[in-house]
Amino acid sequence: MSCEKCWGNAFSRSHFGGTSQVDEYNKLLKERKDNPCTPREQAGQFWDEEKQIDIRTTKEWLLKTWPNEKEEIEKRFKEKEKQL
């Protein structure tokens, strides 16, 4: 899962530094390895305040976003449930 905070910071760095956003993102991840962003910061606009989760990890969001991958999504969530 990508970190929205780092991705946004990487955009700023790349814009002012003339480098690629992807390169800057990877640099930031290495820099912040020992002090990572919080789950809320990582989720950014995908944070659900009520449930306190990143909605990108929910089955409903995945099915809505990738409807053609329904079978694979269902399979992975069933496997995850077995592990709990």
N, C-alpha and C positions, 0 to 999 in steps of 0.2 A: 504494500500500500504506500502510496506517495504521501509526503508531508506537504500540506498546503502552505504552511508558513515558509518552509525552506524553498518551495517552488516560487513563491512570490518574492522572497528575498533574492533568489537567483535571477529572477527577471530584472530586478533593479540593478544588480551587479553587472549583468550582461549588457544592459542598456547603456550604462555609464562606462563600462570597461571595454566595450567592443568585443566581447567574447560570447560564446554560445550559452544559452540558458541551461542546457543539459550539463555542460562542463562545470558551470558555476554551482548547479544543484549538487552534483557529485562532490565538489569541493566542500560545500556546506555540510553535507552528510558526514564526511570525514572529520571536519572541524568540530561538529557537534556530537560525535560518537560517544564521548564520555559524559555528555550533558544533553541528552536528547530532548526534543520538544515534547510537551505534554500531549496526551491523546486528543485533548480539545484543540490544541494548536495544530496538530497533525491533520485533524479532520477539517478544520476551517469551517467553511459554509455548510459542510456535511454533518456537523455536530448537532445531535438532537438533545436539547437541554433537558427535556422531560425524561427521556430514557437514559441520558448520560452515555450515549454511544455514537460511534461513527456510522451513519446510516448506510454507507457504502459496504458495510459488512453484513447487512441484513438480506435475507432471502428475497423479500419483497422488492427491495431496491435493485438487486441483481436481475431479477426476472423482468422488471420494468425496463431496465437499461439494455439488457441483452435477451430479448424474447426468443431469438432463434437458438439460444443455448439452454433452453428450459430443461432438457433431459440431463445435461451435464451438471447444471446447478442443483437440480433435485438430487442427483446421485451424490454430489459432494456434501450436501446438507444431511443426507441420510447417514453417510459415513461419519460425519462429525457428531451426530446424535448418538451413534453407537459407541463412540469414544467417551462420551460423558457418563 
